[in-house]
Amino acid sequence: MSPKDEENTNPSPKPGIRISDLPVSVRPSARNLLQEIDADGDGFIDESELAMALNALRASRKQNRSLTKVVGGLALSILLLVGAVFGTSIAAAHLAKDTVLDEQGVL
């Protein structure tokens, strides 16, 4: 077998993160998160799994921004409605007055 054939039979390890190689000091919650990222369950996070996790993170952040805008719009709507109710109550109180003064100040 030539040296060139040996290179083809021993592929270099693929780049990524092996979960079992992480230090013990890594909190269990981080280990659980990495195991969720490991889509194929081989204990190794490769480029495609990392890309999927980053895409999910990007989508989550975009959704959070959208929901923040929706909440802001709803809060503004509530303030406008409270102002409208207040204005309506003032107008109703003004229209409900039974007494009116004439030009001489007599009822």
N, C-alpha and C positions, 0 to 999 in steps of 0.2 A: 504494500500500500504506500502510495506517495504521500509526502507531507501535505499536499493540497487536498487529498482525499480525507486525511485525518481532520483537517480544519472543517470540512463539511459534515463529518460525523459527530463532532463535539461542538455543538452550537454554544455560543456565549450565553450566559444567563440573561434573560430579558430584564430590562430596567424596571424597577418598581420597589415596593416595600413589602417585606415579609413580616406579617403580624407577629410571628413567634420571635422575631429578632428584636422587638421593641423592649426597652428596659422595664424591669418590674415596677419601677417608680411611676410608670405611666398609670394614671388612674384607671380603674376598671371601666368607668364611663367612656373614656377615650378608646379603650380596647373594644368596647361594645359598638361604638360608632364606626370604628374601622372594620369591624366584622360586618356591619350593615353595608358598608361601601363595597366589600368584597362580594361582588355579584355571583361569581361562579363557585364560591365557597372553598377555594383551594388554599386559603391562608396567605395569599399573595395579592397585593393591590398593584395591578399593572396600569399602563398608561390609559387604556380605554375605560377602566373602572374609575380612575381618578378624573378623567374627562367627564364621565357621566355624573360624578359627584359634584364637580364644579359647575356643570350645566344646571343641575338641580339647585345648587346654592344660588346661582344667578337668577333662576326663575323665581325662587323663593323671595329673594330681595326685591325683584321687580314687583311681585305680587304685594309685598309689604308696603312698598312705595305707593302703589295704586290704592290699597286699602287706607293708607294714611290720608291720601287726598280725598277719598270718599268720606272718611270721618270728619275731616275739616269742612267739607262742603255741607255735611249734615249739621255740624255745629253752627255754621253760619246760617243755615236755614232755620234752625231753632231760634237763634237770636232774632232773625227777621220776623218770625211768627210771634215771638213774645212781644216785640215792638208793635206789631200790628194789633194784637189783642189789647195792649195797653192803650194805644191810640183809639181803638174802637170803644173801649170803656170810658175814656175821657169824653169822646163825642156823644156817647149815650147819656152820660151824666149831664152834659150841657143841654142836650135836647129834652131831657126829662124835667127840667126846671119848670115849676108851675107859676112862678112869679116873674113878672117882667116890669121894669120901671119905664115910665114914659119920660118925655123930655124934661118935665119939671121935677122928676125924682119921686113921683107918686106911684104907688102900686096900682 
